Each structure stands twice: as C-alpha cells, then as structure tokens.
Amino acid sequence: MKGIRAALVLLIVAHLIGAGLTCYAQPNISKDNIPPDVPADVREKIEALYSPDPLERAEAAAHLGLTGHRAAPAIPFLIGMFGDEALLVEDPPGSFRLPRYPVDAANTSPASQAAKTLSKIGKPAVGPLVACLRSENWFVRAYAAAALGGIEDQSVVKPLTVALKDENRVVRINAIIALGRRKDSRSLNPLIATLKDQEWLVRRYAARSLGELRATRAIKPLIDALDDEGFRATAAAAEALRKITGQDLGLDAEKWRKWWEENKEKSRKNRSPASETSKGVHSVENLL
C-alpha cells in the first residue's frame, strides 16, 4: 500500500494547487441512488459519506474497505468522492484529525480514503475505474490510476499503460507508480518510454519504477537516462541501476556503459528461462 499512498499524497498536493484549495462534500451523486437491497452495515457507511464532517466522510470510506467485496454497491459513491480533498491527517491508521496548523503535513483526504477502499474492493471496481480514466477531470483520472494500481488483476495493466500518455503529469505519475508495483513484463517497454517524458518529475518516477521491476532490459535505457539534464531524474536512474545490477557506479554514464559492455553477455546467460510464471503472470525478473 506504500506505492498507492505516495501516489495519493502527490495527488492531494497537486490537486489543491490546481484547484485553489477548493473542497467538496462528496459523493456527487444523489443519496437516493443507494440500492434498496444493500446490506445494512454497508448502507450505513455509504450514507455517512454524505456527512458535512470531512472526518466522518474519511472514516466511512476507510471502514467500507474493511468489508471487501461486500462494499461493491458503494463503488459509484466512492468514485463520486474523488473531488473531496478536505485536508486530513491519518494517525493512527483509520483514525483521522484535521491539521492543527497550515504547516502540518496533511497526508490524506476523504478522496484518498475512497481510492484506497476501491483498491480493497478489488475486481468489481476495475470496470468503473477504467471508465474513470476517460473522465474530463484530471483528478478523477489520477485517483482512478492510483486505485487500479492496488488491485491484483491482470486486466488493469493495459489501461494503465494507456494512462502513461495522459496529458496530465499527475495521472502519468500515478500510472507509473501503479505499474511499477505490479512487476508485469507488459509494462516494461511503456515504462522505459516514459524515461523520455517532457516532465523531469515523470522521468524520475519512471526510473524509480524500473528499479522496482529489476529487469535487465531496462539497464541500457537507464544508463542513457544518466545523460538527463535534471539531477533528480539522473539520481533516480542511478539508484535504479544499483537495484537492478548490485553495482554502485554513481552518476557517471561512461562508467556504467563500460561496465555494461563487459557484463551484458553474462546477464543474458544468467537470465530466467521463462517470461511467465505458472500462474500466467508475466514476470520481469532478468527479462532481456
């Protein structure tokens, strides 16, 4: 859940800057749309999403996540909260408070809790979240990408790779983080392509995710990324290379190129013979 938390924190900051600190009490659909046959405990929490108190809205969203698939009727209402960016602090987990001072590091919101719960609901939320990736609102697309990243379903890989080309950088970053957590070979080439994104922040997250994938196919592109003019992006590329190779040659691209020329043949010989696991998941371990 660490990756989705990082994506959601990034989204909160960007959303508030872009929206001028505007917050909404969500969901943005009528309470009358709650199905009549929803289990009583689930209905209670859905109704609490309409509370004027952001603490209660966040708590209700978080508690719905504890019910798993049983919370599936809450999916459209949780998605309807993606504009609810009331700043909150979650400490301890599941317990919320308002920031005491403007400088207090707020790390969540009702919208963030809704996205986390949608990840916990799992497969029933995939279709609605994929549809959100086509929303006109960038923050809806960004939250959808973050939520999809927490769902263990192979069908999310393709729409997330499409989101790597979104016009909004936060959407692209959330898709990068989501794909980096999945360790699926189908995302490898699209992630490598994002090393050339026009935004240095996107390039930095791309390098980080490639480091998490630990695929040797990413070594050469990451070495090339060391020529990036943005120091933070090159530092991330160097760290990714360290994770993949076990070597620490710093930011010197020429040292890395020399090392790779001397070792790439050995890497090919030692690579894993299978690109898929017995479960049909496309593995990226040692993939060339």
Stockholm file with secondary structure:
# STOCKHOLM 1.0

chainA/1-288         MKGIRAALVLLIVAHLIGAGLTCYAQPNISKDNIPPDVPADVREKIEALYSPDPLERAEAAAHLGLTGHRAAPAIPFLIGMFGDEALLVEDPPGSFRLPRYPVDAANTSPASQAAKTLSKIGKPAVGPLVACLRSENWFVRAYAAAALGGIEDQSVVKPLTVALKDENRVVRINAIIALGRRKDSRSLNPLIATLKDQEWLVRRYAARSLGELRATRAIKPLIDALDDEGFRATAAAAEALRKITGQDLGLDAEKWRKWWEENKEKSRKNRSPASETSKGVHSVENLL
#=GR chainA/1-288 SS CHHHHHHHHHHHHHHHHHHTTCCCCSCCSCGGGSCTTSCHHHHHHHHHTTCSCHHHHHHHHHHHGGGGGGGGGGHHHHHTTTTCCCCBEECSTTCEECCSSTTSCCCBCHHHHHHHHHHHHCGGGHHHHHHHTTCSSHHHHHHHHHHHTTSCCGGGHHHHHHHTTCSSHHHHHHHHHHHHHHCCGGGHHHHHHGGGCSSHHHHHHHHHHHHHHTCGGGHHHHHHHTTCSCHHHHHHHHHHHHHHHSCCCTTCHHHHHHHHHHHHHHHHHHSCSCSBCTTSCBCCTTCC
#=GC SS_cons         CHHHHHHHHHHHHHHHHHHTTCCCCSCCSCGGGSCTTSCHHHHHHHHHTTCSCHHHHHHHHHHHGGGGGGGGGGHHHHHTTTTCCCCBEECSTTCEECCSSTTSCCCBCHHHHHHHHHHHHCGGGHHHHHHHTTCSSHHHHHHHHHHHTTSCCGGGHHHHHHHTTCSSHHHHHHHHHHHHHHCCGGGHHHHHHGGGCSSHHHHHHHHHHHHHHTCGGGHHHHHHHTTCSCHHHHHHHHHHHHHHHSCCCTTCHHHHHHHHHHHHHHHHHHSCSCSBCTTSCBCCTTCC
//
